[in-house]
Amino acid sequence: MAGESKPVFRSEQLEQALAAQDVAAVAFALRNDVVVVPRLVLPNRKDEQVRVFGRENTDKRILLLFSSAEAYKAMVPNEKVRLVMLYDAEKLRDFIEAHLDVLEQVFFDIAGPHTMAANPEDLLKALRA
């Protein structure tokens, strides 16, 4: 429809917090703004599933979160289809709670230039604050 705007897949608040390498500001941004979450590309599926990454020979997974769709693109530049979705604090908290037993680490903007990492339990505490 005319006049409808496309969603903006970016959190300037999170970008600024990561640039400052400020843990408290990252937590604040996650609680009060959105975060870009990679989405699995599944043929003929309408549901949105979070794409997690893993190391070989382990059942543990790594959750990668991004300040923008462009930051995700920098991590997977050769992939032709890159889907993302926006999560607010509640959706992110629910996802981490549901998968805490397999999440080993959380990285923000892993392709840089301002990468940060968090322990899933610590991130959950920050989201609950």
Contact map, one row per residue, 1 for C-alpha under 8 A:
111100000000000000000000000000000000000000000000000000000000000000000000000000000000000000000000000000000000000000000000000000000
111100000000000000000000000000000000000000000000000000000000000000000000000000000000000000000000000000000000000000000000000000000
111110000000000000000000000000000000000000000000000000000000000000000000000000000000000000000000000000000000000000000000000000000
111111000000000000000000000000000000000000000000000000000000000000000000000000000000000000000000000000000000000000000000000000000
001111100000000000000000000000000000000000000000000000000000000000000000000000000000000000000000000000000000000000000000000000000
000111110000000000000000000000000000000000000000000000000000000000000000000000000000000000000000000000000000000000000000000000000
000011111000000000000000000000000000000000000000000000000000000000000000000000000000000000000000000000000000000000000000000000000
000001111100000000000000000000000000000000000000000000000000000000000000000000000000000000000000000000000000000000000000000000000
000000111110000000000000000000000001000000000000000000000000000000011000000000000001110000000000000000000000000000000000000000000
000000011111000000000000000000000111000000000000000000000000000000111000000000000000000000000000000000000000000000000000000000000
000000001111111000000000000000001111000000000000000000000000000000110000000000000000000000000000000000000000000000000000000000000
000000000111111100000000000000000000000000000000000000000000000000100000000000000000000000000000000000000000000000000000000000000
000000000011111110000000000010001000000000000000000000000000000000000000000000000000000000000000000000000000000000000000000000000
000000000011111111000000110011001010000000000000000000000000000000100000000000000000000000000000000000000000000000000000000000000
000000000011111111100000000000000000000000000000000000000000000000110000000000000000000000000000000000000000000000000000000000000
000000000001111111110000000000000000000000000000000000000000000000000000000000000000000000000000000000000000000000000000000000000
000000000000111111111110110010000000000000000000000000000000000000000000000000000000000000000000000000000000000000000000000000000
000000000000011111111100010000000000000000000000000000000000000000000000000000000000000000000000000000000001000001110000000000000
000000000000001111111100000000000000000000000000000000000000000000000000000000000000000000000000000000000000000011000000000000000
000000000000000111111100000000000000000000000000000000000000000000000000000000000000000000000000000000000000000000000000000000000
000000000000000011111110000000000000000000000000000000000000000000000000000000000000000000000000000000000000000001010000000000000
000000000000000011111111110000000000000000000000000000000000000000000000000000000000000000000000000000000000000000000000000000000
000000000000000010001111111000000000000000000000000000000000000000000000000000000000000000000000000000000000000000000000000000000
000000000000000000000111111100000000000000000000000000000000000000000000000000000000000000000000000000000000000000000000000000000
000000000000010010000111111110000000000000000000000000000000000000000000000000000000000000000000000000000000000000000000000000000
000000000000010011000111111111000000000000000000000000000000000000000000000000000000000000000000000000000000000000000000000000000
000000000000000000000011111111100000000000000000000000000000000000000000000000000000000000000000000000000000000000000000001001100
000000000000000000000001111111110000000000000000000000000000000000000000000000000000000000000000000000000000000000000000000000000
000000000000110010000000111111111100000000000000000000000000000000000000000000000000000000000000000000000000000000000000000000000
000000000000010000000000011111111110000000000000000000000000000000000000000000000000000110000000000000000000000000000000000000100
000000000000000000000000001111111100000000000000000000000000000000000000000000000000000110000000000000000000000000000000000001100
000000000000000000000000000111111100000000000000000000000000000000000000000000000000000110000000000000000000000000000000000000000
000000000010110000000000000011111110000000000000000000000000000000000000000000000000000110000000000000000000000000000000000000000
000000000110000000000000000011111111000000000000000000000000000000000000000000000000011110000000000000000000000000000000000000000
000000000110010000000000000001001111100000000000000000000000000011110000000000000000011100000000000000000000000000000000000000000
000000001110000000000000000000000111110000000000000000000000000011111000000000000001111000000000000000000000000000000000000000000
000000000000000000000000000000000011111000000000011000000000000111000000000000000001111000000000000000000000000000000000000000000
000000000000000000000000000000000001111100000000011100000000000110000001000000000111100000000000000000000000000000000000000000000
000000000000000000000000000000000000111110000001111000000000000000000000000000000111100000000000000000000000000000000000000000000
000000000000000000000000000000000000011111000001111000000000000000000000000000000010000000000000000000000000000000000000000000000
000000000000000000000000000000000000001111100000000000000000000000000000000000001110000000000000000000000000000000000000000000000
000000000000000000000000000000000000000111111000000000000000000000000000000000000000000000000000000000000000000000000000000000000
000000000000000000000000000000000000000011111000000000000000000000000000000000000000000000000000000000000000000000000000000000000
000000000000000000000000000000000000000001111100000000000000000000000000000000000000000000000000000000000000000000000000000000000
000000000000000000000000000000000000000001111110000000000000000000000000000000000000000000000000000000000000000000000000000000000
000000000000000000000000000000000000000000011111000000000000000000000000000000000000000000000000000000000000000000000000000000000
000000000000000000000000000000000000000000001111100000000000000000000000000000000000000000000000000000000000000000000000000000000
000000000000000000000000000000000000001100000111110000000000000000000000000000000000000000000000000000000000000000000000000000000
000000000000000000000000000000000000001100000011111000000000000000000000000000000000000000000000000000000000000000000000000000000
000000000000000000000000000000000000111100000001111100000000000000000000000000000000000000000000000000000000000000000000000000000
000000000000000000000000000000000000111100000000111110000000001000000000000000000000000000000000000000000000000000000000000000000
000000000000000000000000000000000000010000000000011111000000111100000000000000000000000000000000000000000000000000000000000000000
000000000000000000000000000000000000000000000000001111100000111100000000000000000000000000000000000000000000000000000000000000000
000000000000000000000000000000000000000000000000000111110111110000000000000000000000000000000000000000000000000000000000000000000
000000000000000000000000000000000000000000000000000011111111100000000000000000000000000000000000000000000000000000000000000000000
000000000000000000000000000000000000000000000000000001111100000000000000000000000000000000000000000000000000000000000000000000000
000000000000000000000000000000000000000000000000000000111110000000000000000000000000000000000000000000000000000000000000000000000
000000000000000000000000000000000000000000000000000001111111000000000000000000000000000000000000000000000000000000000000000000000
000000000000000000000000000000000000000000000000000001101111100000000000000000000000000000000000000001000000000000000000000000000
000000000000000000000000000000000000000000000000000001100111110000000000000000000000000000000000000001110000000000000000000000000
000000000000000000000000000000000000000000000000000111100011111000000000000000000000000000000000000001111000000000000000000000000
000000000000000000000000000000000000000000000000000111000001111100000000000000000000000000000000000000111110000000000000000000000
000000000000000000000000000000000000000000000000001110000000111110000000000000000000000000000000000000101110000000000000000000000
000000000000000000000000000000000000110000000000000110000000011111000000000000000000000000000000000000000111110000000000000000000
000000000000000000000000000000000011110000000000000000000000001111100000000000000000000000000000000000000111100000000000000000000
000000000000000000000000000000000011100000000000000000000000000111111011000000000000000000000000000000000001110000000000000000000
000000000111011000000000000000000011000000000000000000000000000011111010000000000000000000000000000000000001100000000000000000000
000000001110001000000000000000000011000000000000000000000000000001111111000000000000000000000000000000000000000000000000000000000
000000001100000000000000000000000001000000000000000000000000000001111111100000000001000000000000000000000000000000000000000000000
000000000000000000000000000000000000000000000000000000000000000000011111110000000000000000000000000000000000000000000000000000000
000000000000000000000000000000000000000000000000000000000000000001111111111000000000000000000000000000000000101100000000000000000
000000000000000000000000000000000000010000000000000000000000000001011111111100000000000000000000000000000000101000000000000000000
000000000000000000000000000000000000000000000000000000000000000000001111111110000100000000000000000000000000000000000000000000000
000000000000000000000000000000000000000000000000000000000000000000000111111110000000000000000000000000000000001000000000000000000
000000000000000000000000000000000000000000000000000000000000000000000011111110000000000000000000000000000000011000000000000000000
000000000000000000000000000000000000000000000000000000000000000000000001111111100100000000000000000000000000000000000000000000000
000000000000000000000000000000000000000000000000000000000000000000000000111111100000000000000000000000000000000000000000000000000
000000000000000000000000000000000000000000000000000000000000000000000000000111110000000000000000000000000000000000000000000000000
000000000000000000000000000000000000000000000000000000000000000000000000000111111100000000000000000000000000000000000000000000000
000000000000000000000000000000000000000000000000000000000000000000000000000001111100000000000000000000000000000000000000000000000
000000000000000000000000000000000000000010000000000000000000000000000000000000111110000000000000000000000000000000000000000000000
000000000000000000000000000000000000011010000000000000000000000000000000100100111111000000000000000000000000000000000000000000000
000000000000000000000000000000000000011110000000000000000000000000000000000000001111100000000000000000000000000000000000000000000
000000001000000000000000000000000001111000000000000000000000000000001000000000000111110000000000000000000000000000000000000000000
000000001000000000000000000000000001111000000000000000000000000000000000000000000011111000000000000000000000000000000000000000000
000000001000000000000000000000000111100000000000000000000000000000000000000000000001111100000000000000000000000000000000000000000
000000000000000000000000000000000111100000000000000000000000000000000000000000000000111111110000000000000000000000000000000000000
000000000000000000000000000001111110000000000000000000000000000000000000000000000000011111110000000000000000000000000000000000000
000000000000000000000000000001111100000000000000000000000000000000000000000000000000001111111000000000000000000000000000000000100
000000000000000000000000000000000000000000000000000000000000000000000000000000000000001111111100000000000000000000000000000000000
000000000000000000000000000000000000000000000000000000000000000000000000000000000000001111111110000000000000000000000000000000000
000000000000000000000000000000000000000000000000000000000000000000000000000000000000001111111111000000000000000000000000000000000
000000000000000000000000000000000000000000000000000000000000000000000000000000000000000011111111100000000000000000000000000100110
000000000000000000000000000000000000000000000000000000000000000000000000000000000000000001111111110000000000000000000000000000000
000000000000000000000000000000000000000000000000000000000000000000000000000000000000000000111111111000000000000000000000000000000
000000000000000000000000000000000000000000000000000000000000000000000000000000000000000000011111111100100000000000000001000100000
000000000000000000000000000000000000000000000000000000000000000000000000000000000000000000001111111100000000000000000000000100000
000000000000000000000000000000000000000000000000000000000000000000000000000000000000000000000111111100000000000000000000000000000
000000000000000000000000000000000000000000000000000000000000000000000000000000000000000000000011111111100000000000000000000000000
000000000000000000000000000000000000000000000000000000000000000000000000000000000000000000000001111111100000000000000001100000000
000000000000000000000000000000000000000000000000000000000000000000000000000000000000000000000000001111100000000000000000000000000
000000000000000000000000000000000000000000000000000000000011100000000000000000000000000000000000001111110000000000000000000000000
000000000000000000000000000000000000000000000000000000000001111000000000000000000000000000000001001111111100000000000001000000000
000000000000000000000000000000000000000000000000000000000001110000000000000000000000000000000000000001111100000000000011000000000
000000000000000000000000000000000000000000000000000000000000111000000000000000000000000000000000000000111110000000001111000000000
000000000000000000000000000000000000000000000000000000000000011110000000000000000000000000000000000000111111000000001111000000000
000000000000000000000000000000000000000000000000000000000000011110000000000000000000000000000000000000001111110000111100000000000
000000000000000001000000000000000000000000000000000000000000000111100000000000000000000000000000000000000111110000111000000000000
000000000000000000000000000000000000000000000000000000000000000111100011000000000000000000000000000000000011111111110000000000000
000000000000000000000000000000000000000000000000000000000000000101000000001000000000000000000000000000000011111101110000000000000
000000000000000000000000000000000000000000000000000000000000000000000011011000000000000000000000000000000000111110100000000000000
000000000000000000000000000000000000000000000000000000000000000000000010000000000000000000000000000000000000111111100000000000000
000000000000000000100000000000000000000000000000000000000000000000000000000000000000000000000000000000000000101111100000000000000
000000000000000001101000000000000000000000000000000000000000000000000000000000000000000000000000000000000000110111110000000000000
000000000000000001000000000000000000000000000000000000000000000000000000000000000000000000000000000000000011111111111000000000000
000000000000000001001000000000000000000000000000000000000000000000000000000000000000000000000000000000000011110001111100000000000
000000000000000000000000000000000000000000000000000000000000000000000000000000000000000000000000000000001111000000111110000000000
000000000000000000000000000000000000000000000000000000000000000000000000000000000000000000000000000000001110000000011111011000000
000000000000000000000000000000000000000000000000000000000000000000000000000000000000000000000000000000011100000000001111111000000
000000000000000000000000000000000000000000000000000000000000000000000000000000000000000000000001000100111100000000000111111100000
000000000000000000000000000000000000000000000000000000000000000000000000000000000000000000000000000100000000000000000011111110000
000000000000000000000000000000000000000000000000000000000000000000000000000000000000000000000000000000000000000000000111111111000
000000000000000000000000001000000000000000000000000000000000000000000000000000000000000000000000000000000000000000000111111111100
000000000000000000000000000000000000000000000000000000000000000000000000000000000000000000001001100000000000000000000001111111110
000000000000000000000000000000000000000000000000000000000000000000000000000000000000000000000000000000000000000000000000111111111
000000000000000000000000001000100000000000000000000000000000000000000000000000000000000000000000000000000000000000000000011111111
000000000000000000000000001001100000000000000000000000000000000000000000000000000000000010001000000000000000000000000000001111111
000000000000000000000000000000000000000000000000000000000000000000000000000000000000000000001000000000000000000000000000000111111
000000000000000000000000000000000000000000000000000000000000000000000000000000000000000000000000000000000000000000000000000011111
